Structures are given as C-alpha cells and as structure tokens.
Amino acid sequence: MLGWVALLWVLEIVDQLFPFLGLDAAGITPRDPGDLYSVFTAPFVHYGFSHLIANTVPFFVLGLLILLSGVRTFVVATGASVLASGLAVWLLSAPGTLTAGASGVVFGWLAFVLARGLFTANLNHLLIGVVVFAIYGGVLWGVFPTAPGVSWLGHLGGAIGGVLAAWWLSRRGNDQSAIPQA
C-alpha cells in the first residue's frame, strides 16, 4: 500500500511540475468510446494536492485493511471498485466533464469492509465493519450529489462495486481473510 500511495504522490508531483504532460487527461470523459480505457487510469491521477490529500489516508487505511485479508480478496475488491466506479462515471456523468481520483476506489473499499461482515456473518468482520463505520461512515454522504465538482456517481459506483465484491467473495467462500475466524 505504501508503494501505491507513493505512486499516486509521484504522479501528482510530476503533474504539478510538468503540467504540459497533461496527466489529468487520464481522467474519464463520459461516453467517449475511445476513452473507455480511462476507467482504469483515472484512479491514479488527481486534480491537485488537496484532492490527493483528501484521498490518501482513507485509501491507505482501507486498502491495507483489505490487503491484510489476502491478495485475492484485495484484487477482487479493488477490481470491482475500479470497474464499477469508472463505468458509472463513463456511462452516467454529464457530457463534457472529466473525472479522476481514487475516491471511487476508497468508497468501494469502504463499502466492501462494511458489507463483508454482513455477508460472511463473521464476528471479526462485523466488528471491523463497525469500527470502520465509526471512523469513516460520515463520508458515505458522498454517494449523493451534495457537493459541486465532486463525482458522486464515481463514489456510488465504487460503493456498489465494493458491496458486489463482498457478496461474490462470501458466496464462493473466497474471502481468504488473514483475520482469525470467530
């Protein structure tokens, strides 16, 4: 997780030092078939340091928490969050907008951690979900259109992806949690 966070920071530093590189263009342009790949690039770029700072701590904490559950769990939760967040933005955002940032992944990971305990009925997962909700639950308002310039569609899509990943992993017994079973 430190490596991924470091990459996000290096990319933003490069973007600030060399704006002519146009890294922000890696964001998602809605319904442009030639830009569909940006669903996978958008989580890596941010619109300034304040945007990146807002994502860094929850990105690191939630990502690490899921990574401790196993690489497979992390890959499924991350893949579902990236894909659902990016597709929600690509399909539903207003024309002419450009959306980027890791917050869709953050919302996906948050929803994953909260939903996993409900789907697995595992006491440890439930307790972790309660603690995470107590710390980060307030950000869930971000799935509603409450702030201009904030991609609530990306947040909502990421959250849906996280819930689907938790459901899918629990149904198949694939949640290889490193956390001891209660």
N, CA, C and O of each residue as an XYZ file, in Angstrom:
728
protein
N       0.830     -1.198      0.000
C       0.000      0.000      0.000
C       0.866      1.250      0.000
O       0.526      2.254     -0.626
N       1.984      1.180      0.706
C       2.885      2.336      0.690
C       3.360      2.628     -0.728
O       3.462      3.787     -1.130
N       3.649      1.576     -1.480
C       4.088      1.745     -2.851
C       3.018      2.390     -3.720
O       3.318      3.254     -4.545
N       1.773      1.972     -3.536
C       0.685      2.533     -4.335
C       0.452      4.003     -3.975
O       0.268      4.847     -4.852
N       0.464      4.292     -2.678
C       0.305      5.687     -2.249
C       1.467      6.531     -2.769
O       1.261      7.651     -3.236
N       2.676      6.000     -2.689
C       3.843      6.737     -3.208
C       3.679      7.009     -4.704
O       4.014      8.096     -5.174
N       3.172      6.042     -5.448
C       2.948      6.236     -6.880
C       1.958      7.372     -7.131
O       2.180      8.208     -8.006
N       0.865      7.402     -6.363
C      -0.115      8.485     -6.520
C       0.537      9.847     -6.283
O       0.282     10.801     -7.017
N       1.379      9.929     -5.254
C       2.046     11.187     -4.936
C       3.078     11.565     -5.998
O       3.180     12.733     -6.374
N       3.833     10.598     -6.475
C       4.815     10.888     -7.527
C       4.108     11.386     -8.781
O       4.564     12.342     -9.408
N       3.006     10.753     -9.153
C       2.265     11.192    -10.333
C       1.750     12.624    -10.169
O       1.795     13.410    -11.116
N       1.261     12.965     -8.972
C       0.765     14.332     -8.766
C       1.902     15.344     -8.755
O       1.744     16.453     -9.266
N       3.036     14.986     -8.186
C       4.200     15.877     -8.200
C       4.654     16.116     -9.641
O       4.936     17.249    -10.030
N       4.720     15.041    -10.428
C       5.094     15.177    -11.837
C       4.077     16.049    -12.566
O       4.452     16.901    -13.372
N       2.804     15.840    -12.290
C       1.748     16.630    -12.932
C       1.872     18.112    -12.579
O       1.648     18.971    -13.431
N       2.221     18.412    -11.345
C       2.370     19.810    -10.923
C       3.640     20.450    -11.494
O       3.632     21.622    -11.871
N       4.722     19.686    -11.555
C       5.980     20.220    -12.067
C       5.993     20.338    -13.592
O       6.623     21.235    -14.152
N       5.295     19.426    -14.245
C       5.302     19.374    -15.708
C       3.866     19.314    -16.243
O       3.453     18.294    -16.795
N       3.110     20.399    -16.082
C       1.696     20.375    -16.488
C       1.493     20.109    -17.985
O       0.422     19.665    -18.400
N       2.516     20.380    -18.783
C       2.404     20.144    -20.221
C       2.269     18.655    -20.561
O       1.878     18.308    -21.675
N       2.594     17.765    -19.594
C       2.419     16.331    -19.827
C       0.946     15.939    -19.873
O       0.591     14.915    -20.457
N       0.088     16.753    -19.256
C      -1.352     16.520    -19.323
C      -1.826     15.251    -18.636
O      -2.711     14.564    -19.146
N      -1.253     14.934    -17.490
C      -1.670     13.713    -16.793
C      -3.145     13.737    -16.405
O      -3.790     12.690    -16.351
N      -3.675     14.918    -16.137
C      -5.091     14.999    -15.766
C      -6.008     14.486    -16.867
O      -7.150     14.112    -16.602
N      -5.520     14.467    -18.088
C      -6.317     13.958    -19.207
C      -6.568     12.456    -19.090
O      -7.364     11.902    -19.848
N      -5.896     11.795    -18.147
C      -6.133     10.368    -17.914
C      -7.446     10.133    -17.178
O      -7.815      8.989    -16.911
N      -8.154     11.216    -16.849
C      -9.472     11.094    -16.237
C     -10.501     10.594    -17.245
O     -10.207     10.443    -18.431
N     -11.689     10.345    -16.762
C     -12.755      9.748    -17.573
C     -13.584     10.815    -18.274
O     -14.114     11.728    -17.641
N     -13.684     10.684    -19.593
C     -14.581     11.507    -20.396
C     -15.813     10.660    -20.701
O     -15.699      9.639    -21.380
N     -16.980     11.058    -20.216
C     -18.175     10.213    -20.355
C     -18.526      9.860    -21.802
O     -18.472     10.694    -22.706
N     -18.878      8.622    -21.974
C     -19.419      8.048    -23.211
C     -18.552      8.238    -24.451
O     -19.057      8.180    -25.572
N     -17.278      8.459    -24.265
C     -16.349      8.526    -25.391
C     -15.732      7.134    -25.546
O     -14.891      6.741    -24.739
N     -16.143      6.382    -26.579
C     -15.647      5.007    -26.718
C     -14.115      4.920    -26.769
O     -13.533      3.946    -26.293
N     -13.479      5.919    -27.334
C     -12.021      5.920    -27.395
C     -11.362      6.199    -26.059
O     -10.147      6.065    -25.919
N     -12.160      6.584    -25.082
C     -11.639      6.935    -23.763
C     -12.037      5.919    -22.693
O     -11.824      6.160    -21.504
N     -12.605      4.799    -23.096
C     -13.069      3.809    -22.122
C     -11.935      3.274    -21.247
O     -12.158      2.910    -20.092
N     -10.714      3.228    -21.799
C      -9.561      2.771    -21.018
C      -9.345      3.625    -19.762
O      -8.760      3.155    -18.786
N      -9.815      4.869    -19.788
C      -9.584      5.778    -18.663
C     -10.295      5.321    -17.386
O     -10.000      5.825    -16.302
N     -11.218      4.381    -17.505
C     -11.825      3.776    -16.318
C     -10.713      3.222    -15.418
O     -10.834      3.222    -14.193
N      -9.631      2.751    -16.047
C      -8.529      2.146    -15.297
C      -7.390      3.113    -14.991
O      -6.557      2.823    -14.132
N      -7.334      4.250    -15.671
C      -6.260      5.216    -15.413
C      -6.698      6.319    -14.454
O      -5.870      6.878    -13.735
N      -7.977      6.632    -14.438
C      -8.486      7.752    -13.631
C      -8.154      7.651    -12.140
O      -7.880      8.681    -11.525
N      -8.165      6.458    -11.528
C      -7.850      6.405    -10.094
C      -6.420      6.804     -9.745
O      -6.098      7.005     -8.573
N      -5.565      6.918    -10.753
C      -4.166      7.237    -10.489
C      -3.847      8.720    -10.552
O      -2.767      9.134    -10.132
N      -4.768      9.530    -11.070
C      -4.489     10.964    -11.205
C      -5.470     11.776    -10.359
O      -6.620     11.384    -10.160
N      -4.989     12.905     -9.872
C      -5.798     13.784     -9.018
C      -5.670     15.221     -9.505
O      -4.701     15.585    -10.172
N      -6.658     16.022     -9.163
C      -6.671     17.423     -9.568
C      -6.106     18.300     -8.461
O      -6.827     19.081     -7.840
N      -4.819     18.162     -8.226
C      -4.140     18.977     -7.226
C      -3.877     18.215     -5.941
O      -4.399     17.125     -5.710
N      -3.045     18.834     -5.113
C      -2.640     18.186     -3.866
C      -3.782     18.074     -2.861
O      -3.847     17.096     -2.115
N      -4.682     19.053     -2.825
C      -5.784     18.957     -1.865
C      -6.674     17.760     -2.187
O      -7.175     17.096     -1.279
N      -6.871     17.484     -3.466
C      -7.654     16.317     -3.897
C      -6.945     15.032     -3.464
O      -7.575     14.117     -2.934
N      -5.650     14.973     -3.691
C      -4.867     13.796     -3.321
C      -4.808     13.619     -1.809
O      -4.938     12.501     -1.311
N      -4.614     14.702     -1.083
C      -4.555     14.625      0.388
C      -5.865     14.062      0.947
O      -5.851     13.245      1.868
N      -6.993     14.501      0.386
C      -8.294     14.027      0.863
C      -8.448     12.520      0.674
O      -9.162     11.869      1.437
N      -7.791     11.970     -0.326
C      -7.913     10.533     -0.602
C      -6.837      9.686      0.073
O      -7.051      8.492      0.283
N      -5.698     10.260      0.415
C      -4.540      9.468      0.822
C      -4.774      8.620      2.071
O      -4.549      7.410      2.026
N      -5.209      9.200      3.164
C      -5.322      8.431      4.413
C      -6.387      7.330      4.309
O      -6.086      6.180      4.629
N      -7.617      7.634      3.876
C      -8.581      6.532      3.771
C      -8.159      5.493      2.729
O      -8.429      4.304      2.900
N      -7.500      5.929      1.656
C      -7.006      4.998      0.645
C      -6.012      4.025      1.279
O      -6.112      2.813      1.085
N      -5.063      4.554      2.028
C      -4.048      3.711      2.657
C      -4.661      2.794      3.718
O      -4.405      1.591      3.716
N      -5.465      3.351      4.617
C      -6.022      2.572      5.729
C      -6.952      1.467      5.227
O      -6.806      0.307      5.613
N      -7.899      1.822      4.377
C      -8.853      0.820      3.899
C      -8.179     -0.195      2.992
O      -8.473     -1.388      3.061
N      -7.273      0.277      2.139
C      -6.549     -0.647      1.268
C      -5.721     -1.640      2.065
O      -5.716     -2.833      1.761
N      -5.025     -1.159      3.077
C      -4.216     -2.041      3.916
C      -5.097     -3.038      4.661
O      -4.758     -4.217      4.765
N      -6.214     -2.568      5.170
C      -7.138     -3.450      5.886
C      -7.606     -4.594      4.990
O      -7.672     -5.742      5.428
N      -7.925     -4.287      3.759
C      -8.371     -5.333      2.829
C      -7.192     -6.204      2.399
O      -7.335     -7.421      2.285
N      -6.051     -5.608      2.164
C      -4.870     -6.375      1.778
C      -4.491     -7.392      2.851
O      -4.016     -8.482      2.532
N      -4.696     -7.044      4.113
C      -4.417     -7.986      5.206
C      -5.342     -9.202      5.153
O      -5.059    -10.228      5.772
N      -6.438     -9.086      4.421
C      -7.356    -10.208      4.255
C      -6.903    -11.169      3.165
O      -7.498    -12.233      2.994
N      -5.874    -10.812      2.438
C      -5.343    -11.679      1.391
C      -5.298    -10.962      0.053
O      -6.086    -10.056     -0.220
N      -4.366    -11.386     -0.761
C      -4.171    -10.754     -2.065
C      -5.396    -10.963     -2.954
O      -5.822    -10.038     -3.646
N      -5.957    -12.152     -2.941
C      -7.128    -12.416     -3.791
C      -8.297    -11.521     -3.399
O      -8.959    -10.949     -4.265
N      -8.551    -11.398     -2.116
C      -9.622    -10.528     -1.637
C      -9.358     -9.090     -2.064
O     -10.269     -8.397     -2.517
N      -8.114     -8.642     -1.922
C      -7.736     -7.289     -2.305
C      -7.954     -7.058     -3.805
O      -8.501     -6.031     -4.205
N      -7.527     -8.009     -4.621
C      -7.646     -7.861     -6.076
C      -9.119     -7.809     -6.492
O      -9.497     -6.990     -7.330
N      -9.947     -8.673     -5.915
C     -11.372     -8.688     -6.266
C     -12.048     -7.395     -5.807
O     -12.782     -6.776     -6.576
N     -11.806     -6.983     -4.559
C     -12.427     -5.764     -4.029
C     -11.970     -4.537     -4.817
O     -12.775     -3.655     -5.112
N     -10.694     -4.479     -5.157
C     -10.164     -3.343     -5.898
C     -10.674     -3.340     -7.332
O     -11.110     -2.304     -7.834
N     -10.622     -4.488     -7.993
C     -11.089     -4.577     -9.374
C     -12.555     -4.208     -9.508
O     -12.933     -3.466    -10.415
N     -13.385     -4.724     -8.606
C     -14.816     -4.413     -8.658
C     -15.065     -2.933     -8.390
O     -15.935     -2.328     -9.016
N     -14.314     -2.353     -7.473
C     -14.482     -0.936     -7.142
C     -14.057     -0.036     -8.298
O     -14.764      0.909     -8.647
N     -12.909     -0.329     -8.887
C     -12.414      0.461    -10.013
C     -13.384      0.367    -11.184
O     -13.759      1.382    -11.771
N     -13.784     -0.845    -11.516
C     -14.647     -1.052    -12.676
C     -16.022     -0.412    -12.484
O     -16.509      0.291    -13.369
N     -16.644     -0.653    -11.334
C     -17.990     -0.106    -11.096
C     -17.958      1.414    -10.993
O     -18.840      2.090    -11.522
N     -16.968      1.945    -10.330
C     -16.844      3.398    -10.209
C     -16.618      4.029    -11.571
O     -17.305      4.980    -11.943
N     -15.662      3.504    -12.309
C     -15.327      4.058    -13.613
C     -16.465      3.953    -14.611
O     -16.723      4.891    -15.365
N     -17.146      2.814    -14.619
C     -18.256      2.648    -15.560
C     -19.440      3.546    -15.204
O     -20.115      4.066    -16.091
N     -19.690      3.727    -13.912
C     -20.770      4.634    -13.503
C     -20.493      6.045    -14.016
O     -21.389      6.716    -14.527
N     -19.252      6.484    -13.875
C     -18.875      7.814    -14.360
C     -18.945      7.856    -15.882
O     -19.504      8.794    -16.449
N     -18.387      6.858    -16.543
C     -18.327      6.840    -18.008
C     -19.737      6.807    -18.614
O     -20.000      7.461    -19.623
N     -20.631      6.045    -17.994
C     -21.984      5.909    -18.544
C     -22.919      7.052    -18.168
O     -23.777      7.429    -18.967
N     -22.769      7.619    -16.953
C     -23.813      8.486    -16.418
C     -23.421      9.942    -16.167
O     -24.298     10.781    -15.962
N     -22.144     10.254    -16.178
C     -21.747     11.646    -15.897
C     -22.154     12.573    -17.038
O     -22.406     12.144    -18.163
N     -22.207     13.844    -16.706
C     -22.590     14.857    -17.695
C     -21.569     14.929    -18.817
O     -20.369     14.793    -18.579
N     -22.043     15.143    -20.043
C     -21.115     15.294    -21.164
C     -20.170     16.474    -20.935
O     -20.533     17.472    -20.312
N     -18.974     16.336    -21.444
C     -18.001     17.424    -21.352
C     -17.290     17.515    -20.011
O     -16.524     18.453    -19.788
N     -17.521     16.571    -19.122
C     -16.833     16.585    -17.828
C     -15.615     15.666    -17.888
O     -15.496     14.833    -18.786
N     -14.733     15.825    -16.942
C     -13.549     14.985    -16.821
C     -13.437     14.611    -15.345
O     -13.378     15.483    -14.478
N     -13.409     13.311    -15.070
C     -13.421     12.829    -13.692
C     -12.196     11.977    -13.423
O     -11.860     11.093    -14.211
N     -11.530     12.244    -12.312
C     -10.356     11.463    -11.931
C     -10.266     11.402    -10.408
O     -10.956     12.138     -9.703
N      -9.414     10.526     -9.921
C      -9.152     10.418     -8.495
C      -9.444      9.028     -7.967
O     -10.153      8.241     -8.594
N      -8.891      8.745     -6.817
C      -9.002      7.427     -6.195
C     -10.216      7.292     -5.278
O     -10.395      6.250     -4.649
N     -11.045      8.317     -5.191
C     -12.148      8.247     -4.230
C     -13.174      7.176     -4.577
O     -13.813      6.641     -3.672
N     -13.355      6.847     -5.841
C     -14.253      5.747     -6.189
C     -13.760      4.433     -5.600
O     -14.552      3.612     -5.136
N     -12.442      4.241     -5.622
C     -11.847      3.046     -5.018
C     -12.020      3.094     -3.500
O     -12.341      2.080     -2.880
N     -11.809      4.260     -2.905
C     -11.985      4.412     -1.458
C     -13.416      4.044     -1.058
O     -13.620      3.311     -0.090
N     -14.393      4.545     -1.791
C     -15.787      4.226     -1.481
C     -16.065      2.739     -1.693
O     -16.832      2.136     -0.943
N     -15.449      2.153     -2.706
C     -15.611      0.718     -2.922
C     -15.034     -0.089     -1.778
O     -15.659     -1.037     -1.302
N     -13.847      0.284     -1.338
C     -13.227     -0.434     -0.224
C     -14.029     -0.247      1.063
O     -14.197     -1.189      1.838
N     -14.519      0.962      1.287
C     -15.326      1.217      2.483
C     -16.576      0.346      2.466
O     -16.891     -0.311      3.458
N     -17.278      0.339      1.357
C     -18.493     -0.470      1.249
C     -18.172     -1.955      1.377
O     -18.950     -2.711      1.959
N     -17.035     -2.374      0.839
C     -16.619     -3.770      0.956
C     -16.451     -4.161      2.422
O     -16.986     -5.175      2.869
N     -15.708     -3.351      3.158
C     -15.457     -3.661      4.569
C     -16.767     -3.670      5.365
O     -16.955     -4.522      6.233
N     -17.659     -2.741      5.078
C     -18.931     -2.686      5.791
C     -19.826     -3.865      5.426
O     -20.472     -4.438      6.303
N     -19.876     -4.233      4.161
C     -20.775     -5.298      3.707
C     -20.231     -6.691      3.992
O     -21.004     -7.627      4.200
N     -18.932     -6.837      4.004
C     -18.334     -8.169      4.185
C     -18.811     -8.828      5.467
O     -19.137    -10.015      5.469
N     -18.856     -8.079      6.549
C     -19.311     -8.657      7.816
C     -20.750     -9.130      7.751
O     -21.102    -10.140      8.360
N     -21.579     -8.410      7.022
C     -22.977     -8.811      6.882
C     -23.106    -10.072      6.040
O     -23.905    -10.952      6.359
N     -22.326    -10.165      4.969
C     -22.419    -11.328      4.078
C     -21.762    -12.576      4.653
O     -22.242    -13.687      4.426
N     -20.671    -12.407      5.393
C     -19.974    -13.580      5.933
C     -20.507    -13.993      7.297
O     -20.269    -15.116      7.743
N     -21.227    -13.093      7.964
C     -21.713    -13.336      9.331
C     -20.556    -13.721     10.254
O     -20.731    -14.496     11.195
N     -19.390    -13.178      9.978
C     -18.198    -13.428     10.770
C     -18.074    -12.312     11.800
O     -18.090    -11.134     11.445
N     -17.951    -12.672     13.058
C     -17.914    -11.689     14.133
C     -16.765    -10.695     13.961
O     -16.949     -9.494     14.160
N     -15.586    -11.189     13.592
C     -14.445    -10.287     13.398
C     -14.706     -9.290     12.271
O     -14.406     -8.104     12.405
N     -15.261     -9.771     11.168
C     -15.567     -8.878     10.046
C     -16.634     -7.860     10.448
O     -16.563     -6.693     10.062
N     -17.615     -8.308     11.220
C     -18.652     -7.379     11.690
C     -18.059     -6.299     12.590
O     -18.375     -5.118     12.441
N     -17.203     -6.703     13.520
C     -16.584     -5.737     14.431
C     -15.692     -4.747     13.680
O     -15.697     -3.553     13.979
N     -14.939     -5.238     12.719
C     -14.100     -4.352     11.917
C     -14.979     -3.381     11.140
O     -14.657     -2.197     11.037
N     -16.087     -3.876     10.593
C     -17.027     -3.018      9.878
C     -17.593     -1.922     10.767
O     -17.740     -0.780     10.329
N     -17.912     -2.258     12.011
C     -18.441     -1.267     12.948
C     -17.395     -0.196     13.247
O     -17.712      0.993     13.269
N     -16.151     -0.612     13.477
C     -15.086      0.347     13.765
C     -14.844      1.246     12.551
O     -14.715      2.463     12.691
N     -14.783      0.651     11.371
C     -14.564      1.428     10.147
C     -15.732      2.388      9.926
O     -15.523      3.533      9.525
N     -16.945      1.936     10.182
C     -18.108      2.818     10.027
C     -18.014      3.990     11.005
O     -18.329      5.124     10.646
N     -17.585      3.721     12.232
C     -17.458      4.795     13.218
C     -16.433      5.840     12.771
O     -16.592      7.028     13.051
N     -15.388      5.399     12.079
C     -14.338      6.315     11.646
C     -14.695      7.007     10.328
O     -14.548      8.223     10.200
N     -15.159      6.234      9.361
C     -15.350      6.761      8.003
C     -16.810      6.821      7.546
O     -17.086      7.257      6.428
N     -17.730      6.396      8.379
C     -19.132      6.333      7.965
C     -19.696      7.646      7.453
O     -20.551      7.647      6.567
N     -19.238      8.748      7.989
C     -19.740     10.053      7.571
C     -19.476     10.376      6.114
O     -20.207     11.166      5.516
N     -18.446      9.782      5.531
C     -18.152     10.073      4.131
C     -19.158      9.426      3.195
O     -19.201      9.757      2.011
N     -19.962      8.514      3.706
C     -20.941      7.853      2.851
C     -21.932      8.823      2.223
O     -22.578      8.496      1.228
N     -22.056     10.026      2.806
C     -22.905     11.045      2.189
C     -22.390     11.410      0.811
O     -23.118     11.998      0.011
N     -21.152     11.071      0.527
C     -20.557     11.368     -0.771
C     -21.152     10.582     -1.928
O     -20.816     10.846     -3.083
N     -22.038      9.611     -1.645
C     -22.707      8.895     -2.732
C     -23.935      9.661     -3.220
O     -24.637      9.210     -4.125
N     -24.185     10.810     -2.620
C     -25.296     11.677     -3.039
C     -24.719     12.958     -3.642
O     -23.608     13.364     -3.302
N     -25.473     13.586     -4.532
C     -24.976     14.825     -5.159
C     -25.049     16.011     -4.206
O     -25.928     16.864     -4.328
N     -24.122     16.058     -3.258
C     -24.148     17.092     -2.224
C     -23.147     18.219     -2.440
O     -23.329     19.316     -1.911
N     -22.087     17.964     -3.214
C     -21.043     18.982     -3.391
C     -20.721     19.152     -4.873
O     -20.423     18.173     -5.558
N     -20.777     20.375     -5.369
C     -20.420     20.590     -6.774
C     -18.957     20.247     -7.034
O     -18.083     20.520     -6.211
N     -18.714     19.651     -8.179
C     -17.350     19.293     -8.543
C     -16.866     17.988     -7.957
O     -15.724     17.592     -8.190
N     -17.720     17.303     -7.192
C     -17.367     16.011     -6.605
C     -18.180     14.938     -7.319
O     -19.396     15.068     -7.459
N     -17.519     13.888     -7.766
C     -18.186     12.855     -8.554
C     -18.932     11.874     -7.666
O     -18.416     10.814     -7.312
N     -20.148     12.246     -7.316
C     -20.966     11.334     -6.511
C     -21.253     10.045     -7.275
O     -21.432      8.993     -6.662
N     -21.299     10.113     -8.601
C     -21.518      8.900     -9.392
C     -20.342      7.940     -9.257
O     -20.535      6.727     -9.181
N     -19.124      8.479     -9.227
C     -17.956      7.638     -9.009
C     -17.966      7.016     -7.627
O     -17.596      5.855     -7.459
N     -18.388      7.789     -6.640
C     -18.481      7.276     -5.269
C     -19.543      6.185     -5.179
O     -19.301      5.117     -4.616
N     -20.715      6.460     -5.735
C     -21.807      5.484     -5.699
C     -21.431      4.216     -6.459
O     -21.668      3.106     -5.982
N     -20.846      4.386     -7.639
C     -20.419      3.217     -8.402
C     -19.390      2.396     -7.657
O     -19.476      1.168     -7.629
N     -18.413      3.060     -7.050
C     -17.408      2.343     -6.266
C     -18.032      1.585     -5.107
O     -17.674      0.437     -4.845
N     -18.971      2.229     -4.409
C     -19.646      1.569     -3.281
C     -20.409      0.338     -3.750
O     -20.378     -0.702     -3.093
N     -21.089      0.453     -4.875
C     -21.816     -0.702     -5.421
C     -20.837     -1.822     -5.770
O     -21.101     -2.992     -5.492
N     -19.716     -1.463     -6.374
C     -18.692     -2.457     -6.683
C     -18.156     -3.141     -5.439
O     -17.942     -4.353     -5.442
N     -17.936     -2.377     -4.372
C     -17.455     -2.963     -3.121
C     -18.449     -3.929     -2.514
O     -18.064     -4.996     -2.037
N     -19.717     -3.572     -2.523
C     -20.756     -4.461     -1.993
C     -20.839     -5.735     -2.831
O     -20.939     -6.835     -2.288
N     -20.798     -5.585     -4.158
C     -20.845     -6.762     -5.032
C     -19.641     -7.678     -4.806
O     -19.777     -8.902     -4.821
N     -18.469     -7.087     -4.597
C     -17.274     -7.898     -4.331
C     -17.416     -8.659     -3.012
O     -17.064     -9.836     -2.928
N     -17.932     -7.986     -1.988
C     -18.133     -8.653     -0.699
C     -19.133     -9.800     -0.835
O     -18.928    -10.882     -0.284
N     -20.198     -9.559     -1.561
C     -21.212    -10.598     -1.777
C     -20.610    -11.769     -2.550
O     -20.768    -12.926     -2.159
N     -19.917    -11.462     -3.650
C     -19.357    -12.513     -4.501
C     -18.351    -13.366     -3.735
O     -18.392    -14.595     -3.807
N     -17.452    -12.720     -3.005
C     -16.445    -13.467     -2.246
C     -17.078    -14.309     -1.143
O     -16.644    -15.434     -0.896
N     -18.090    -13.778     -0.484
C     -18.722    -14.540      0.599
C     -19.505    -15.733      0.059
O     -19.547    -16.781      0.703
N     -20.118    -15.594     -1.100
C     -20.896    -16.682     -1.700
C     -20.010    -17.835     -2.137
O     -20.442    -18.988     -2.134
N     -18.807    -17.541     -2.503
C     -17.914    -18.571     -3.009
C     -16.897    -19.023     -1.971
O     -16.033    -19.854     -2.252
N     -17.007    -18.474     -0.784
C     -16.040    -18.843      0.250
C     -14.640    -18.392     -0.102
O     -13.661    -18.958      0.386
N     -14.532    -17.356     -0.963
C     -13.231    -16.896     -1.440
C     -12.634    -15.797     -0.580
O     -11.536    -15.332     -0.885
N     -13.289    -15.366      0.461
C     -12.730    -14.309      1.290
C     -11.712    -14.933      2.223
O     -12.047    -15.363      3.327
N     -10.483    -14.980      1.780
C      -9.409    -15.647      2.491
C      -8.822    -14.692      3.541
O      -7.657    -14.302      3.455
N      -9.620    -14.333      4.499
C      -9.220    -13.342      5.469
C      -8.068    -13.831      6.333
O      -8.065    -14.965      6.810
N      -7.092    -12.954      6.523
C      -5.980    -13.254      7.432
C      -6.411    -13.048      8.879
O      -5.683    -13.390      9.811
N      -7.601    -12.485      9.054
C      -8.111    -12.240     10.394
C      -8.715    -13.545     10.916
O      -9.537    -14.144     10.222
N      -8.347    -13.999     12.088
C      -8.848    -15.272     12.596
C     -10.371    -15.309     12.647
O     -11.021    -14.312     12.965
N     -10.913    -16.443     12.336
C     -12.363    -16.627     12.381
C     -12.833    -16.718     13.829
O     -12.168    -17.321     14.671
N     -13.983    -16.116     14.108
C     -14.519    -16.156     15.476
C     -15.248    -17.458     15.717
O     -15.770    -17.680     16.809
